[in-house]
Amino acid sequence: MNITTTIDGTSARIALRGDIDFDTLPPLRAAAQALPAHVTDLMWDLNHTAFMDTAGLHLLFAPVSPDGPDRRTTVTGLRQQPLRLLLLAADLYPATFDLARLFPDTPPTDFQQAAPKRP
């Protein structure tokens, strides 16, 4: 696994090459824990991650450190299998796996678009 961290102001992007499983979870958590305290936004770049097991759910939804800073966590570059896992988890346990938190540009599940007004 190859992990690259990029910091820009209060935002960080952690990009990885390789699968996410319980063997790779510790170095990924360590990368997030090593971020400076001023970083408030963390984006996981999964463009080069073809497989993710339930360890990925722990990585994306569990706090990195209970006494660490609270960071807004988002994800980009989801490939087919990791996306299917996230959708399945959200379908089975929507309160636990709130995908709107990971994908901030998506409307919440209870969002209802207003019908267009007719002239």
N, C-alpha and C positions, 0 to 999 in steps of 0.2 A: 504494500500500500504506500502511496505517495500522497502526502498532505502538504498543501500550500496555503499559507495564511497571508492575506493582504488586508492592511488597515488603512482606512482613509477617514481621518477625523474621528467621529464617534461610531463609524460603521466598520465592520469586519466581514470578510468573505473567506470562508474556509472551503477550498476546492480539494477534492480527493480523487484519486484514480484507484479503483479497486472496489471490491464488494464490502458491504457493511454486515458484519455478523458479530458474535460475541467475542471472537478473537481480535477483531479490529476495533471494537468499541472502546477499550481503554485508551489507545493512542488518540482517537478522535475526541474523547472527553478531555484528555490532557491538552489537546490543541485549543479547545474552547476555554479550559480553565486558565491557560497561559495568557489569554487576552488581557490587556490592561483594563483596569477598573473603569476608565472613562468610556469604554466601548459600550454603547447601549443597543446597537442593532447588529445582529449576527445573521448572515446569510450562508446557508450550506449550499454549495454548488455541487450538484450530483450529476453533471453532464457525463461523467466518465464512471458512473456507478451502475452496472447492469443488474446487480442483484442486491437485495436488502432483505434480511429476515427480521424477526421481531426486535432484534437489537437496534434496528433503525428507528423503531417506534420509541424505544427508550431514549435514544439519542435526541430525537426531535421533540419529544413531549415531556420528558422528565427533566427537572432542573439539573444543570451540570453540577452545581454545588449548592447545598442548602444555605450556606452562609455567604455565597458569592453574590455579585450584582445581578439584578433582575434585567434580563435582556430580551428584547423583541426578537424572536427567532422566525426566519422565513426560509424557504427552500426554492431553488431554481434548478432547471435542467433535469427534471424527473424523467426517467426512461420508463418503459412500459411496465416491467415487473415491480419496481418500487412504487409506482403510481397505483397499480392494482392493489398492492398491500395496504397502502394508505386509504384507498377508497373502501376496501373491505373492512378495515379497522373502524373507519368513521361510520360505516353502515351498521356495524354490529354494536358499537359503543360510541354514539355521537357525542355524548357529554364528555367523554374522556379524550377522544381524538377529534378535536374541533379543527377541521381543515381550513376554516376561514382565518385562523390564526397564522397558519403557515403560508397561505396564499392571500395576502392582504387585499389584492385587487378583485377578489371574488365576493359577490354579495353573500350575506348570511343566508342560511338555509330557510329562514322564515321570511326572507325578502320577497315582496310581491311587487312586480313592476306595474306602475300605473298605466291604465289603458290610455292610448293617445286620445286627446280631445278632438272631437269633430267640430268643424266650423259651423 
